[in-house]
Amino acid sequence: MPIKDWPAAERPREKLLLRGPQALSDAELLAIFLRTGTRGLTAVDLARQLLNQFGGLRSLMQAEQERFCATRGLGRAKYVLVQAVLEIARRHLQETLQKGDALTDPVTTRRFLSAHLRDYPFEVFTCLFLDNRHRILRFSELFRGTINGASVYPREVVRQALQHNAAAVIFAHNHPSGVAEPSQADRDLTRSLQQALALVDIRTLDHIVVGDGECVSFAERGWL
């Protein structure tokens, strides 16, 4: 039966308007994005098939271009839309951490860092530079590496902190393995950075390691 013949409360678009987007399943949300199905399949049926084929919504959204475009019911136009949606989501989160805002909500900070870092296939080391009231001066990607790690140079970190006139910093990096548990090398690096910055009166507030769906805070572990 075509979706237009379903009861209004069961159609994804009408359901979203009546109950909000949180009331929809992954398949229903994806069906709104797809707009139409294929021969013999409604948009919801196609969405369920795609989620099963790719192993979930996140895997579908992050699929390589060649595989995505070659899949029945998708194609280049929808690939472009997916990339645009993902970038809009990242920028939406970044706007919650605008320059001049004070960091008072650790949940928002972690959500932003996770959205920015967790999907990189290689390690990325970043820093939030803050003033003495913990207002954001700048967020920067400082170093990129391989799947196993990134080379981080304390001298460059100190140079950039001084350049931005930072009074405090929050470091963050991802683990491409998806496991957020910090390594001993992570702890040693953080100690070196903390000591180097302390020499110029810049405080290290936290170092957050981003995994797949989880973050570990050095400050919460009592390591700073």
C-alpha positions in Angstrom: 0.0 0.0 0.0 1.5 3.4 -0.9 2.4 5.6 2.0 -0.2 8.3 0.9 -2.9 5.7 1.7 -1.7 5.0 5.2 -3.5 6.6 8.2 -2.2 10.1 8.7 -0.7 9.3 12.1 1.5 6.6 10.6 2.9 8.6 7.7 6.4 9.7 8.5 6.0 13.3 7.6 2.7 13.7 9.4 3.9 11.7 12.4 6.9 14.1 12.7 4.6 17.1 12.6 2.3 15.7 15.2 4.7 14.1 17.6 8.2 15.5 16.8 11.2 13.9 15.1 12.2 12.0 18.2 9.0 9.9 17.8 10.2 8.5 14.4 12.3 5.3 14.0 15.5 5.4 12.0 13.7 3.9 9.0 10.9 6.6 9.2 13.5 9.4 9.4 15.4 7.9 6.5 12.2 7.5 4.5 11.6 11.3 4.8 15.1 11.9 3.4 14.6 9.4 0.6 11.2 10.9 -0.4 10.3 8.1 -2.7 10.7 4.3 -2.8 11.5 2.1 -5.7 9.4 -0.4 -7.7 7.5 -2.5 -5.3 8.9 -0.8 -2.2 7.6 2.2 -0.3 10.1 4.8 1.0 9.8 3.2 4.5 10.4 -0.3 3.1 13.4 0.9 1.1 14.7 2.6 4.2 14.5 -0.6 6.2 16.2 -2.5 3.5 19.0 0.1 3.3 19.5 0.1 7.1 19.8 -3.7 7.1 22.1 -3.7 4.1 24.5 -1.1 5.5 24.2 -2.2 9.2 22.6 1.0 10.5 22.0 4.6 10.0 25.5 5.8 10.9 27.1 3.3 8.6 24.9 4.3 5.7 25.5 8.0 6.3 29.3 7.4 6.3 29.5 5.0 3.4 32.1 5.6 0.8 30.8 7.5 -2.3 31.3 4.6 -4.7 29.3 2.2 -2.6 26.6 4.7 -1.7 26.0 5.8 -5.3 25.9 2.2 -6.6 23.2 1.2 -4.2 19.7 0.9 -5.6 17.5 3.8 -4.3 20.4 6.1 -3.6 22.8 7.7 -6.2 24.9 10.8 -6.5 22.2 13.3 -5.7 21.4 11.7 -2.4 25.1 11.3 -1.6 25.5 15.0 -2.0 22.4 15.6 0.3 23.9 13.3 2.9 27.2 15.1 3.0 25.4 18.4 3.2 23.3 17.2 6.1 26.3 15.9 8.0 28.2 19.1 7.6 25.1 21.2 8.6 24.9 19.0 11.8 28.6 19.7 12.5 28.3 23.4 12.0 25.1 23.5 14.1 27.1 22.0 17.0 30.0 24.3 16.4 27.7 27.3 16.7 27.0 26.2 20.3 30.7 26.9 21.0 31.1 30.2 19.3 34.0 32.5 19.9 33.3 34.5 23.1 31.1 32.0 24.7 32.0 30.6 28.1 32.3 26.9 28.5 29.8 26.1 31.3 28.2 23.0 29.8 30.6 19.9 29.6 27.9 17.9 27.8 27.7 20.4 24.9 31.5 20.5 24.8 31.8 16.7 24.6 29.0 16.5 22.0 30.8 19.0 19.8 34.2 17.3 20.2 32.7 13.9 19.5 30.8 15.1 16.4 34.0 16.7 15.1 36.5 13.9 15.8 34.9 10.4 16.1 34.6 9.6 12.4 38.1 10.4 11.3 39.9 7.3 10.1 43.1 8.7 11.5 44.1 10.4 14.7 43.5 14.2 15.0 44.8 16.3 18.0 42.8 19.4 18.7 42.7 22.3 21.2 40.1 24.7 22.6 41.9 27.9 23.5 40.2 29.8 26.3 40.5 33.1 28.1 40.7 33.5 31.9 36.9 33.4 32.1 36.8 30.1 30.1 35.4 31.9 27.1 36.3 30.4 23.7 39.0 32.1 21.8 39.5 29.5 19.1 39.1 25.8 18.3 42.0 24.4 16.2 43.0 21.1 14.7 46.7 21.1 15.6 48.1 17.8 14.3 47.0 14.9 12.1 48.5 11.4 12.0 47.9 7.8 11.1 45.4 5.3 12.4 47.9 4.6 15.2 48.6 8.1 16.4 49.6 11.7 15.6 52.9 13.4 16.4 52.2 16.3 18.9 54.9 18.9 19.5 54.6 20.8 22.8 56.6 23.8 21.5 54.0 24.3 18.7 51.1 24.0 21.2 52.7 26.6 23.4 53.3 28.9 20.4 49.7 28.8 19.4 48.4 29.2 22.9 50.5 32.4 23.2 49.4 33.5 19.8 45.8 33.3 20.8 46.5 34.9 24.2 45.0 31.9 25.9 44.8 31.5 29.7 43.6 27.9 29.6 43.2 25.0 27.1 41.2 21.9 26.7 42.9 19.2 24.5 41.0 16.5 22.6 41.9 13.7 20.2 40.2 10.7 18.8 41.0 7.0 18.8 40.2 5.6 15.3 39.8 2.2 16.9 36.7 3.5 18.6 38.0 2.6 22.1 38.3 5.8 24.1 40.4 4.5 27.0 43.6 6.7 27.1 46.9 5.0 26.6 50.0 5.5 28.7 51.4 7.5 25.8 48.3 9.8 26.0 48.9 10.4 29.7 52.7 11.0 29.2 51.9 13.5 26.4 49.4 15.3 28.5 51.8 15.6 31.4 54.4 17.1 29.0 52.0 19.6 27.5 50.7 20.6 31.0 54.2 21.2 32.2 55.2 23.2 29.1 52.1 25.4 29.3 52.5 25.9 33.0 55.9 27.6 32.4 54.0 30.4 30.6 51.1 30.5 33.1 48.5 28.6 30.9 46.3 26.1 32.6 45.4 22.7 31.1 41.7 22.2 32.1 41.1 18.8 30.5 42.1 16.3 27.8 39.2 14.5 26.3 39.7 11.2 24.3 37.0 10.6 21.8 36.0 7.0 20.9 33.0 5.6 19.1 30.1 6.8 21.2 32.1 7.6 24.3 34.5 10.1 25.7 37.0 9.9 28.5 37.9 13.0 30.5 41.4 13.2 32.1 40.0 15.8 34.6 37.2 13.4 35.7 39.8 10.7 36.1 41.8 13.0 38.4 44.8 12.9 36.1 45.2 16.7 35.9 
